[in-house]
Amino acid sequence: MAEAAIPQADVSAADPEWPCPEGEPAEYFVPPKCGEANVFEIGLVLGGTVSAGTFTAGVLDFLFEALDEWDNARMQAVKDARGAVPGHRVRIRIITGASGGGINAILAARALSFRFPHVREGVQEPSPSPNPFYQVWVNDIDIQKLLDTSDLGSSGHKGIAIISLLNGGVLSQIAQDTLGPTPAAAGDKPDAGYPAQALRAAGVEDVFARSWVYNPLAVVVTHTNLSGVPYSQMFRSDTAGASAEYFTNHADYVRLYFGYCVGENGAAIDPKTRYLPDSRYVGAPQTYTLGTAYLPEQLKGCTAADWPTLAQNVLGTSAFPIGFPARVVARHANDYAYRFVWDPVDAKYHWIAPLWPKVAPSGLNLNTYQFLSLDGGCTDNEPIMLATQVLEGLERAGNHHSVAGAEKADRAVVLVDPLCDPLPELLKPEATALVSLLSPTLQMFIRSNRFATADMTGFLRSDVYNRFLVAPKRWPRKAEGAAASVLVGGAALCAGGLGAFMGFFHRKFREHDFMLGRRNCQAFLAGTFTLAPENPVFIKGEIPTLPANWSGPRPPDPTLECPIIPLYGSAAEVQDQPEWPVDEFKPKSIEGLLKKRVEAMLSHLGDYLHIGKMGEALVAVVDLLVIAPQITKKILAIVSAELVRQRLLNPADAVPNGDDPMP
């Protein structure tokens, strides 16, 4: 009988020629606060979203505005020699993200290198917008672009494989545009990327490192590695030979450090940080007008990555299965030397080496390693642990480096989760038909990877102040009557329908969700993200309060809780709840585009059947006259039903069920 496994990889993986990590895992995860007083640290976790990433984008837009406005007010108070503005600090140490949250994590890192105007409810935002969050999530991603058939070639064209239901080319273009130079560096070049040269006049400008972000900023983006990283576990046995158990880990991630130019306002640089060697360093664009980005000594030997190459991480983490194409992500295989596991025998974390010969087969160098990536949310949709490791360390003792009480908490994980939905309807046991199981099976994988139960415990307790949740919340309007209830999670978003794809169908849907994100973030900062007045994070005599004329949400007891991020300037203007966009989108409006894409996909059917030219011609006729119209009608009927369910469409405008026989 085999005995307990010992924490040792296969001998072939431990060969001296393969990478060997330095130090112990715990050495890289010592919370590096440096004894700084009056500082509250944040780890942002951006959950998977699909089109609900628009809500997360709105949350980040308002958060950045609030932190900038507080910084401006504090500097002005110092200049005027008055101490009316609280002088404690809030600093973001790490941002982790999956899927749409991964897009927003890298977009946030990019946006931190310049200052841009923020969006206002009721004010028409231009296109292109000088606001990067709005431009990407509201202006750029739309169903009309996703239904474009340019990725499928012309009708009857052979040799082009169908790689996704929707055209992923639009995402590639957005990533390329967004990760371009800043406007001051770009000048008037027409191919400058985002922000485009015309946006310079709209208030977009390069800035030094913000004082409320650690420099460099750690960002971790999750991926689902379709190949997986192989491992083996040696077992002791009473037989003559030893045996090995093999397993493959598909939950992958890429760690990045973003450096910013150090300015006069004092960059938050922590010299005690030990940076992980499994990372990439990304400095401000080479044409950055303010100078060279800060590069810690430890990271000078790290592989550098330029902004355009980050597109593979943006696209890989958001490659929703079937809907969007899988993406190739390149990295150095040495990164996998710095993965670790908990060993309960000696109560320590140990490095775990992959099977290097399988990771880098004969003739393949470690520095040319690539993997095919699907949506990071398939295996880790809410990468909470990746944030807590950096923010709190690896110790497993209760409360260790992070104290939960309102009187002592000095750091917190803030989870932005647009899709914290209620329980799904129970599946009937007799529903065993293949077609009826496809959607529940996909949703099962997504839900099961949203979070680990242990990670969520602190978010559910009102007495815990080192775990906070920002989720969509929509209050009923007077016109809806007293019986109307507060909507939360996906039910409060236009994007919540069709597996969170509904937001792509109309700009008004995305505008609503973006502005709701801004409103919910303001309500969160004013009424939820609080500490006790006696907490040592606050400077004595400078306890933050809400604005004197504040009419928005408040803490349950303002005398016992104070906002960690006080609201100043434009951030103190109450954000109105956006109007619910009823009847803005009619499914019939995309019928032509949808039918054209269905026809283009069906035109490739003959390639797979190998039935000769006559057979292909017959299949094409059947596809064009019968199958494509029926599929189109069915999809429009499903979309209509979802719109009606979400109260976004008058039932009279719905497309009837597409099961009716063709005339």
C-alpha positions as CSV (number, residue, x, y, z in Angstrom):
1,M,0.0,0.0,0.0
2,A,1.4,3.4,-0.9
3,E,2.3,5.7,1.9
4,A,1.8,9.4,2.2
5,A,3.2,11.5,-0.6
6,I,6.4,13.4,0.1
7,P,6.7,17.0,-1.2
8,Q,9.2,16.2,-3.9
9,A,8.9,16.4,-7.7
10,D,10.0,13.8,-10.1
11,V,13.8,13.6,-10.3
12,S,13.8,14.6,-13.9
13,A,12.2,17.9,-12.9
14,A,14.9,18.5,-10.3
15,D,17.9,18.3,-12.7
16,P,20.4,21.1,-12.1
17,E,20.0,22.4,-15.6
18,W,16.4,23.5,-14.9
19,P,15.4,26.7,-13.0
20,C,15.8,26.7,-9.3
21,P,14.0,29.3,-7.1
22,E,15.9,31.5,-4.6
23,G,14.8,31.7,-1.0
24,E,11.6,30.5,0.6
25,P,8.1,31.5,-0.5
26,A,7.2,33.3,2.7
27,E,10.2,35.6,2.1
28,Y,8.4,37.2,-0.9
29,F,5.2,37.7,0.9
30,V,6.1,39.7,4.0
31,P,3.6,42.6,4.2
32,P,6.0,45.5,3.3
33,K,4.5,48.3,5.2
34,C,7.8,49.7,6.5
35,G,6.3,50.9,9.7
36,E,4.6,53.8,7.9
37,A,2.1,55.5,10.2
38,N,-1.3,56.7,9.1
39,V,-1.5,54.6,5.9
40,F,-4.3,52.3,4.9
41,E,-3.4,49.8,2.2
42,I,-5.8,48.3,-0.4
43,G,-5.8,45.2,-2.5
44,L,-8.3,45.6,-5.3
45,V,-9.8,42.4,-6.6
46,L,-11.8,42.8,-9.9
47,G,-14.0,39.8,-10.5
48,G,-14.9,38.3,-13.9
49,T,-17.6,40.2,-15.7
50,V,-18.1,39.7,-19.5
51,S,-20.0,42.9,-20.5
52,A,-20.6,43.7,-16.8
53,G,-17.0,45.0,-16.8
54,T,-18.7,48.3,-17.7
55,F,-19.9,48.5,-14.0
56,T,-16.3,47.8,-12.7
57,A,-15.0,50.5,-15.1
58,G,-17.4,53.0,-13.6
59,V,-16.3,52.0,-10.1
60,L,-12.7,52.5,-10.9
61,D,-13.4,55.8,-12.7
62,F,-15.0,57.3,-9.5
63,L,-12.4,55.8,-7.2
64,F,-9.6,57.4,-9.2
65,E,-11.5,60.7,-9.2
66,A,-12.1,60.6,-5.4
67,L,-8.5,59.8,-4.6
68,D,-7.2,62.5,-7.0
69,E,-9.6,65.1,-5.6
70,W,-8.6,64.3,-2.0
71,D,-4.9,64.5,-3.0
72,N,-5.5,67.9,-4.6
73,A,-7.4,69.2,-1.6
74,R,-4.7,68.0,0.8
75,M,-1.9,69.7,-1.3
76,Q,-3.9,72.9,-1.5
77,A,-4.5,72.8,2.3
78,V,-0.7,72.5,2.8
79,K,-0.1,75.4,0.4
80,D,-2.6,77.6,2.2
81,A,-1.2,76.5,5.6
82,R,-4.5,75.2,6.8
83,G,-5.1,71.7,8.2
84,A,-8.8,71.2,7.4
85,V,-8.1,68.2,5.1
86,P,-7.3,64.8,6.7
87,G,-3.7,64.0,6.1
88,H,-3.7,60.2,6.4
89,R,-3.0,58.1,3.3
90,V,-4.7,55.4,1.3
91,R,-2.5,53.4,-1.0
92,I,-3.3,50.7,-3.5
93,R,-0.7,47.9,-3.3
94,I,-2.0,45.3,-5.7
95,I,-4.8,44.9,-8.3
96,T,-5.9,41.4,-9.4
97,G,-8.4,40.6,-12.0
98,A,-10.0,37.9,-14.1
99,S,-11.8,38.1,-17.5
100,G,-13.3,41.6,-17.8
101,G,-11.8,42.3,-14.4
102,G,-8.4,41.5,-15.9
103,I,-9.0,44.0,-18.7
104,N,-9.9,46.6,-16.1
105,A,-6.8,45.8,-14.0
106,I,-4.4,46.5,-16.9
107,L,-6.5,49.4,-18.1
108,A,-6.3,50.9,-14.6
109,A,-2.5,50.5,-14.6
110,R,-2.4,52.2,-18.0
111,A,-4.6,55.0,-16.9
112,L,-2.5,55.8,-13.8
113,S,0.2,57.3,-16.1
114,F,-2.1,60.2,-17.2
115,R,-4.8,62.4,-15.9
116,F,-8.2,62.5,-17.7
117,P,-11.6,64.1,-17.2
118,H,-14.3,62.0,-15.5
119,V,-17.8,61.2,-16.7
120,R,-21.0,63.0,-15.5
121,E,-24.5,61.7,-15.6
122,G,-26.6,63.6,-18.2
123,V,-23.6,65.0,-20.0
124,Q,-23.0,63.6,-23.5
125,E,-19.6,62.0,-23.7
126,P,-17.7,62.3,-27.0
127,S,-16.4,59.5,-29.0
128,P,-13.5,58.9,-28.8
129,S,-13.8,59.8,-25.1
130,P,-10.9,61.2,-23.1
131,N,-11.9,58.9,-20.3
132,P,-10.1,55.5,-21.0
133,F,-12.6,53.4,-19.0
134,Y,-15.6,55.0,-20.8
135,Q,-13.9,54.7,-24.2
136,V,-13.1,51.0,-23.9
137,W,-16.3,49.8,-22.2
138,V,-19.0,52.1,-23.5
139,N,-17.8,53.4,-26.9
140,D,-15.7,50.6,-28.2
141,I,-17.3,47.2,-27.5
142,D,-20.6,46.8,-29.3
143,I,-22.7,44.0,-30.8
144,Q,-22.4,45.4,-34.3
145,K,-18.7,45.1,-34.3
146,L,-18.8,41.7,-32.7
147,L,-21.1,40.4,-35.4
148,D,-18.8,41.6,-38.2
149,T,-17.8,38.7,-40.5
150,S,-14.3,39.9,-41.5
151,D,-12.8,37.1,-39.4
152,L,-14.6,34.4,-41.4
153,G,-13.4,35.5,-44.9
154,S,-15.7,35.7,-47.9
155,S,-18.5,33.2,-48.5
156,G,-17.2,29.8,-49.5
157,H,-13.6,30.8,-48.7
158,K,-11.7,27.7,-47.7
159,G,-8.9,27.4,-45.1
160,I,-10.3,29.8,-42.5
161,A,-11.2,28.1,-39.3
162,I,-14.1,29.2,-37.1
163,I,-12.5,30.2,-33.9
164,S,-15.4,31.8,-32.0
165,L,-19.0,32.7,-32.3
166,L,-18.2,36.4,-32.2
167,N,-15.6,38.4,-34.0
168,G,-12.6,38.8,-31.6
169,G,-10.9,41.3,-33.9
170,V,-12.6,44.2,-32.3
171,L,-11.0,43.3,-29.0
172,S,-7.6,43.0,-30.6
173,Q,-8.0,46.5,-32.0
174,I,-9.2,47.9,-28.7
175,A,-6.2,46.5,-26.8
176,Q,-3.8,47.8,-29.5
177,D,-5.4,51.3,-29.3
178,T,-5.6,51.5,-25.5
179,L,-2.0,50.5,-24.8
180,G,-0.5,53.1,-27.0
181,P,1.5,56.3,-26.1
182,T,0.1,59.1,-24.0
183,P,-1.2,62.1,-25.8
184,A,1.6,64.5,-24.9
185,A,4.1,61.9,-26.2
186,A,2.0,61.1,-29.3
187,G,1.7,64.7,-30.5
188,D,-0.3,64.8,-33.6
189,K,0.5,61.4,-35.0
190,P,-2.7,59.9,-36.4
191,D,-1.6,56.3,-35.4
192,A,-0.7,57.3,-31.9
193,G,-3.0,54.9,-30.1
194,Y,-5.1,55.7,-27.0
195,P,-5.4,58.4,-25.9
196,A,-5.6,59.8,-29.5
197,Q,-3.9,63.1,-30.3
198,A,-7.3,64.9,-30.4
199,L,-7.8,64.1,-26.7
200,R,-4.9,66.1,-25.5
201,A,-7.1,69.3,-25.8
202,A,-9.8,67.6,-23.8
203,G,-7.8,67.5,-20.6
204,V,-5.7,64.4,-20.9
205,E,-2.1,64.9,-19.7
206,D,0.8,62.9,-18.5
207,V,1.3,62.9,-14.7
208,F,3.8,61.7,-12.2
209,A,3.2,58.7,-10.0
210,R,0.1,59.2,-7.8
211,S,0.8,59.3,-4.1
212,W,-2.1,56.9,-3.5
213,V,-0.5,54.0,-5.5
214,Y,2.6,52.0,-4.6
215,N,5.3,52.4,-7.2
216,P,5.7,50.0,-8.9
217,L,2.2,48.7,-8.7
218,A,1.6,44.9,-8.7
219,V,-1.0,43.6,-11.0
220,V,-1.9,39.9,-11.4
221,V,-4.2,38.7,-14.2
222,T,-5.5,35.2,-14.2
223,H,-5.6,32.9,-17.3
224,T,-6.9,29.4,-18.0
225,N,-3.9,27.6,-19.5
226,L,-5.4,25.1,-21.9
227,S,-2.2,23.0,-22.1
228,G,-1.8,23.3,-18.3
229,V,1.4,23.1,-16.3
230,P,2.3,19.4,-15.6
231,Y,3.6,18.2,-12.2
232,S,4.4,14.8,-10.7
233,Q,4.3,13.6,-7.1
234,M,6.6,10.8,-6.0
235,F,5.2,8.2,-3.6
236,R,7.0,5.8,-1.3
237,S,5.9,2.2,-1.7
238,D,6.6,-1.2,-0.1
239,T,7.3,-2.5,-3.6
240,A,10.6,-2.5,-5.3
241,G,10.0,0.6,-7.5
242,A,8.7,4.0,-6.7
243,S,5.7,5.3,-8.5
244,A,4.6,8.8,-9.4
245,E,1.2,10.5,-9.6
246,Y,0.8,13.1,-12.3
247,F,-1.4,16.1,-12.3
248,T,-1.9,19.3,-14.4
249,N,-2.7,22.7,-13.2
250,H,-4.8,24.8,-15.6
251,A,-5.3,27.8,-13.3
252,D,-2.6,30.2,-14.4
253,Y,-1.7,33.8,-13.9
254,V,0.7,36.5,-15.0
255,R,2.3,38.9,-12.5
256,L,3.2,42.4,-13.6
257,Y,4.9,45.4,-12.0
258,F,4.0,48.8,-13.4
259,G,6.5,51.6,-12.8
260,Y,5.7,55.3,-12.9
261,C,7.8,58.4,-13.1
262,V,8.7,59.8,-9.6
263,G,7.4,63.3,-9.1
264,E,7.4,66.1,-6.6
265,N,4.3,65.0,-4.7
266,G,6.2,62.1,-3.3
267,A,5.9,58.6,-4.8
268,A,4.9,55.8,-2.6
269,I,8.1,53.7,-2.9
270,D,8.7,50.9,-0.5
271,P,12.4,49.8,-0.3
272,K,11.7,46.7,1.7
273,T,9.5,45.0,-0.9
274,R,11.0,41.8,-2.2
275,Y,9.7,41.4,-5.8
276,L,8.8,38.0,-7.1
277,P,11.1,36.8,-10.0
278,D,8.0,35.3,-11.8
279,S,7.0,38.7,-13.0
280,R,7.4,41.2,-15.8
281,Y,8.3,44.9,-15.3
282,V,6.4,47.4,-17.4
283,G,7.5,51.0,-17.3
284,A,5.8,54.1,-18.6
285,P,5.9,54.3,-22.4
286,Q,9.3,55.0,-23.9
287,T,8.1,58.3,-25.2
288,Y,6.8,59.4,-21.7
289,T,7.3,63.1,-21.5
290,L,8.0,63.3,-17.7
291,G,11.1,61.1,-17.7
292,T,11.9,57.5,-17.0
293,A,9.7,55.3,-14.9
294,Y,10.9,54.1,-11.5
295,L,12.7,50.8,-11.7
296,P,13.6,49.1,-8.4
297,E,17.1,47.5,-8.3
298,Q,15.6,44.1,-7.8
299,L,13.6,44.3,-11.0
300,K,16.5,45.4,-13.2
301,G,17.2,41.7,-14.1
302,C,13.6,41.0,-14.7
303,T,12.2,40.6,-18.2
304,A,10.8,43.9,-19.4
305,A,7.5,44.0,-21.3
306,D,6.3,47.0,-23.3
307,W,2.8,48.2,-23.3
308,P,1.7,46.8,-26.7
309,T,2.7,43.3,-25.8
310,L,0.4,43.4,-22.8
311,A,-2.4,43.0,-25.2
312,Q,-2.0,39.2,-25.1
313,N,-2.7,39.3,-21.4
314,V,-5.8,41.5,-21.9
315,L,-7.1,39.3,-24.6
316,G,-6.2,36.0,-23.0
317,T,-7.9,36.7,-19.6
318,S,-11.1,37.8,-21.4
319,A,-11.3,35.0,-24.0
320,F,-14.8,33.8,-22.9
321,P,-15.1,30.1,-24.0
322,I,-16.8,29.8,-27.5
323,G,-17.9,33.4,-27.5
324,F,-14.5,34.9,-28.0
325,P,-11.4,33.3,-29.5
326,A,-8.7,31.7,-27.4
327,R,-5.4,33.6,-27.4
328,V,-1.7,32.8,-27.3
329,V,0.1,34.2,-24.3
330,A,3.9,34.2,-24.3
331,R,6.0,34.2,-21.1
332,H,9.3,32.8,-19.7
333,A,8.8,29.3,-18.4
334,N,11.2,30.2,-15.5
335,D,8.1,31.8,-13.9
336,Y,6.8,28.4,-13.0
337,A,9.7,27.8,-10.7
338,Y,8.1,30.3,-8.3
339,R,4.8,28.4,-7.6
340,F,4.3,27.0,-4.2
341,V,2.1,24.7,-2.1
342,W,1.3,24.3,1.6
343,D,2.8,21.3,3.3
344,P,0.8,20.3,6.4
345,V,3.6,18.0,7.7
346,D,6.0,20.8,8.5
347,A,3.5,23.6,8.3
348,K,5.4,25.5,5.6
349,Y,5.0,26.6,2.1
350,H,7.4,24.9,-0.4
351,W,8.3,25.6,-4.0
352,I,6.9,23.0,-6.3
353,A,8.7,22.3,-9.6
354,P,6.8,21.4,-12.7
355,L,7.9,18.7,-15.0
356,W,10.4,20.9,-16.9
357,P,10.9,18.4,-19.8
358,K,7.2,18.5,-20.5
359,V,7.0,22.3,-20.1
360,A,9.9,22.7,-22.4
361,P,10.2,19.7,-24.7
362,S,13.3,18.9,-26.7
363,G,14.2,21.9,-28.9
364,L,12.0,24.4,-27.0
365,N,13.7,27.0,-25.0
366,L,12.2,28.1,-21.7
367,N,12.3,31.8,-22.9
368,T,10.0,30.9,-25.8
369,Y,7.3,29.2,-23.8
370,Q,3.7,29.9,-25.0
371,F,0.3,28.7,-23.9
372,L,-3.2,28.9,-25.3
373,S,-5.3,30.9,-22.9
374,L,-9.1,31.0,-22.3
375,D,-11.0,33.3,-19.9
376,G,-9.2,33.5,-16.6
377,G,-12.6,33.3,-14.9
378,C,-12.9,29.6,-16.0
379,T,-10.4,28.6,-13.2
380,D,-10.2,31.7,-10.9
381,N,-12.9,34.2,-11.4
382,E,-12.2,36.2,-8.3
383,P,-8.5,36.0,-7.5
384,I,-8.8,37.0,-3.9
385,M,-6.0,34.8,-2.6
386,L,-3.5,36.4,-5.0
387,A,-4.3,39.7,-3.4
388,T,-4.3,38.6,0.2
389,Q,-0.8,37.0,-0.2
390,V,0.7,40.3,-1.1
391,L,-1.3,42.4,1.3
392,E,-1.2,40.1,4.3
393,G,1.5,37.5,3.9
394,L,1.4,33.7,3.9
395,E,1.0,33.1,7.6
396,R,-2.1,31.0,8.4
397,A,-2.6,32.2,12.0
398,G,-5.8,34.0,12.7
399,N,-5.8,37.7,11.8
400,H,-1.9,37.4,11.3
401,H,-0.9,40.6,9.5
402,S,-4.4,41.9,8.9
403,V,-6.6,43.0,11.8
404,A,-10.3,42.8,11.2
405,G,-11.6,45.2,13.8
406,A,-12.8,48.8,13.0
407,E,-10.5,50.2,15.7
408,K,-7.2,48.6,14.4
409,A,-7.6,47.5,10.7
410,D,-4.9,49.1,8.5
411,R,-5.4,47.2,5.2
412,A,-8.3,45.6,3.3
413,V,-9.2,43.6,0.3
414,V,-11.8,45.4,-1.8
415,L,-13.7,43.0,-4.1
416,V,-15.6,44.6,-7.0
417,D,-18.1,41.9,-8.1
418,P,-20.7,42.9,-10.6
419,L,-22.2,39.5,-10.8
420,C,-22.9,38.4,-7.2
421,D,-26.2,36.9,-8.4
422,P,-28.8,35.0,-6.4
423,L,-29.1,31.3,-6.6
424,P,-30.1,29.9,-10.0
425,E,-33.3,28.1,-10.6
426,L,-33.2,24.4,-9.7
427,L,-32.6,22.2,-12.7
428,K,-35.3,19.5,-13.1
429,P,-33.8,16.0,-12.8
430,E,-35.5,14.9,-16.0
431,A,-33.9,17.7,-18.0
432,T,-31.2,15.4,-19.5
433,A,-31.4,16.5,-23.2
434,L,-28.0,17.5,-24.5
435,V,-29.2,20.9,-25.7
436,S,-30.9,21.7,-22.4
437,L,-27.7,20.9,-20.5
438,L,-25.3,23.1,-22.4
439,S,-26.1,26.4,-20.7
440,P,-26.4,25.0,-17.2
441,T,-23.1,23.1,-17.6
442,L,-21.2,26.3,-18.7
443,Q,-22.8,28.3,-15.9
444,M,-21.9,25.6,-13.4
445,F,-18.2,26.0,-14.3
446,I,-18.4,29.7,-14.1
447,R,-20.1,29.8,-10.7
448,S,-17.9,27.1,-9.2
449,N,-14.8,29.1,-9.9
450,R,-16.1,32.5,-8.8
451,F,-14.5,32.2,-5.3
452,A,-13.4,29.9,-2.6
453,T,-15.8,29.7,0.3
454,A,-13.1,30.4,2.8
455,D,-12.2,33.6,1.0
456,M,-15.7,35.0,1.2
457,T,-16.2,34.6,5.0
458,G,-14.9,38.1,5.9
459,F,-16.9,39.8,3.1
460,L,-20.2,38.5,4.7
461,R,-19.6,39.8,8.2
462,S,-20.5,43.3,9.3
463,D,-17.9,43.4,12.0
464,V,-15.0,42.7,9.6
465,Y,-13.2,45.8,8.3
466,N,-10.4,44.2,6.3
467,R,-12.8,42.8,3.7
468,F,-15.1,44.9,1.6
469,L,-17.5,44.3,-1.3
470,V,-18.6,46.7,-4.0
471,A,-21.6,45.2,-5.9
472,P,-24.3,46.7,-8.1
473,K,-27.2,48.1,-6.2
474,R,-30.2,49.8,-7.7
475,W,-32.8,51.5,-5.6
476,P,-36.5,51.6,-6.8
477,R,-37.9,54.9,-8.0
478,K,-41.1,56.4,-6.8
479,A,-42.8,55.6,-10.0
480,E,-42.1,51.9,-9.5
481,G,-44.3,51.9,-6.3
482,A,-43.6,51.0,-2.7
483,A,-43.7,47.3,-3.5
484,A,-40.6,47.5,-5.7
485,S,-37.5,46.0,-4.1
486,V,-33.8,47.0,-4.2
487,L,-32.0,45.1,-7.0
488,V,-28.5,43.8,-6.4
489,G,-25.9,42.0,-8.4
490,G,-26.6,41.2,-12.1
491,A,-30.3,42.0,-11.6
492,A,-29.3,45.7,-11.1
493,L,-27.4,45.8,-14.4
494,C,-28.4,45.9,-18.0
495,A,-25.5,43.6,-18.6
496,G,-26.8,40.8,-16.4
497,G,-28.8,39.0,-19.0
498,L,-27.7,36.4,-21.5
499,G,-24.9,35.1,-19.3
500,A,-23.7,38.8,-18.8
501,F,-23.4,39.4,-22.6
502,M,-26.5,41.7,-22.7
503,G,-24.4,44.9,-22.2
504,F,-22.8,44.5,-25.6
505,F,-26.2,44.9,-27.3
506,H,-26.6,48.6,-26.9
507,R,-24.7,51.7,-25.9
508,K,-27.5,52.9,-23.5
509,F,-27.1,49.6,-21.6
510,R,-23.4,50.3,-21.1
511,E,-23.9,53.9,-20.2
512,H,-26.4,52.9,-17.5
513,D,-24.0,50.3,-16.0
514,F,-21.0,52.6,-16.1
515,M,-22.9,55.4,-14.3
516,L,-24.4,52.9,-11.8
517,G,-20.8,51.9,-11.1
518,R,-19.8,55.4,-10.3
519,R,-22.9,55.9,-8.1
520,N,-22.4,52.7,-6.2
521,C,-18.7,53.5,-5.7
522,Q,-19.6,56.9,-4.2
523,A,-22.2,55.2,-1.9
524,F,-19.5,52.6,-0.9
525,L,-16.9,55.3,0.0
526,A,-19.4,57.4,1.9
527,G,-21.4,54.7,3.8
528,T,-19.5,51.4,3.8
529,F,-15.7,51.9,3.5
530,T,-15.2,53.1,7.0
531,L,-13.2,52.7,10.2
532,A,-13.7,53.7,13.9
533,P,-12.7,57.3,14.7
534,E,-10.1,56.0,17.2
535,N,-8.3,53.9,14.5
536,P,-4.6,54.9,14.5
537,V,-4.7,55.2,10.7
538,F,-6.4,58.6,11.2
539,I,-4.4,61.5,12.4
540,K,-5.5,62.9,15.8
541,G,-7.5,66.0,15.2
542,E,-8.0,65.2,11.5
543,I,-10.9,62.7,11.6
544,P,-12.6,62.6,8.2
545,T,-16.2,63.4,7.9
546,L,-18.8,63.6,5.1
547,P,-19.3,67.0,3.4
548,A,-21.4,69.4,5.4
549,N,-24.2,69.5,2.8
550,W,-24.0,65.8,2.0
551,S,-27.3,64.3,1.0
552,G,-26.1,60.8,-0.1
553,P,-25.7,57.5,1.7
554,R,-24.2,57.5,5.2
555,P,-22.8,54.9,7.6
556,P,-25.4,53.3,9.9
557,D,-24.0,55.4,12.8
558,P,-21.7,58.3,11.6
559,T,-20.5,58.9,15.2
560,L,-19.0,55.4,15.2
561,E,-17.6,55.1,11.7
562,C,-15.6,57.5,9.5
563,P,-14.9,57.3,5.8
564,I,-11.5,56.0,4.9
565,I,-11.5,58.1,1.7
566,P,-13.1,61.4,2.3
567,L,-15.0,63.1,-0.5
568,Y,-13.7,66.4,-1.9
569,G,-14.2,68.5,-5.0
570,S,-16.1,66.9,-7.8
571,A,-16.2,63.6,-5.9
572,A,-18.5,65.3,-3.3
573,E,-21.2,65.9,-5.8
574,V,-23.9,63.3,-5.3
575,Q,-24.1,60.9,-8.2
576,D,-27.6,60.4,-9.4
577,Q,-29.0,57.0,-10.2
578,P,-29.2,56.6,-14.0
579,E,-32.5,56.0,-15.7
580,W,-33.3,52.4,-16.6
581,P,-33.0,52.3,-20.5
582,V,-36.4,50.7,-21.4
583,D,-37.1,50.1,-25.1
584,E,-33.7,51.6,-26.2
585,F,-32.8,48.4,-28.1
586,K,-35.0,46.5,-30.5
587,P,-33.8,43.0,-31.4
588,K,-34.9,43.4,-35.0
589,S,-32.3,46.1,-35.5
590,I,-29.5,43.5,-35.6
591,E,-31.4,40.8,-37.6
592,G,-29.5,41.5,-40.8
593,L,-26.0,41.5,-39.1
594,L,-26.9,38.4,-37.1
595,K,-28.2,36.5,-40.2
596,K,-25.1,37.5,-42.2
597,R,-22.8,36.1,-39.5
598,V,-24.8,32.9,-39.2
599,E,-24.7,32.4,-42.9
600,A,-20.9,33.1,-43.0
601,M,-20.3,30.5,-40.3
602,L,-22.6,27.9,-42.0
603,S,-20.8,28.5,-45.3
604,H,-17.7,26.7,-43.8
605,L,-19.8,23.6,-43.0
606,G,-18.9,22.0,-46.3
607,D,-15.2,22.3,-45.5
608,Y,-15.6,20.0,-42.5
609,L,-17.9,17.5,-44.2
610,H,-15.6,16.8,-47.2
611,I,-18.5,16.1,-49.4
612,G,-17.2,17.5,-52.7
613,K,-18.3,20.5,-54.7
614,M,-21.8,19.2,-55.5
615,G,-22.5,18.4,-51.8
616,E,-21.1,21.8,-50.7
617,A,-23.4,23.6,-53.1
618,L,-26.4,21.7,-51.8
619,V,-25.4,22.4,-48.2
620,A,-25.0,26.1,-49.0
621,V,-28.5,26.3,-50.5
622,V,-30.0,24.6,-47.4
623,D,-28.0,26.8,-45.1
624,L,-29.0,30.0,-46.8
625,L,-32.7,29.3,-47.3
626,V,-33.6,27.2,-44.2
627,I,-31.1,26.8,-41.5
628,A,-29.7,30.4,-41.2
629,P,-33.1,32.0,-41.0
630,Q,-34.3,29.6,-38.4
631,I,-31.1,30.0,-36.3
632,T,-31.4,33.8,-36.6
633,K,-35.1,33.8,-35.5
634,K,-34.3,31.5,-32.6
635,I,-31.4,33.8,-31.3
636,L,-33.6,36.9,-31.7
637,A,-36.4,35.2,-29.7
638,I,-34.0,34.3,-26.9
639,V,-32.6,37.8,-26.8
640,S,-36.1,39.2,-26.8
641,A,-37.2,37.0,-23.9
642,E,-34.2,38.1,-21.9
643,L,-34.9,41.8,-22.6
644,V,-38.5,41.4,-21.5
645,R,-37.4,39.5,-18.4
646,Q,-35.0,42.4,-17.5
647,R,-37.7,45.0,-18.1
648,L,-35.6,46.4,-20.9
649,L,-38.2,45.7,-23.7
650,N,-41.9,46.1,-24.1
651,P,-43.3,42.6,-24.7
652,A,-45.1,43.9,-27.8
653,D,-41.7,44.6,-29.4
654,A,-40.4,41.1,-28.7
655,V,-39.5,38.7,-31.5
656,P,-41.7,35.6,-31.2
657,N,-40.2,32.2,-30.6
658,G,-38.3,31.0,-33.7
659,D,-39.8,27.4,-33.5
660,D,-42.5,28.2,-36.0
661,P,-42.1,26.3,-39.3
662,M,-40.9,28.2,-42.3
663,P,-43.6,29.0,-44.9
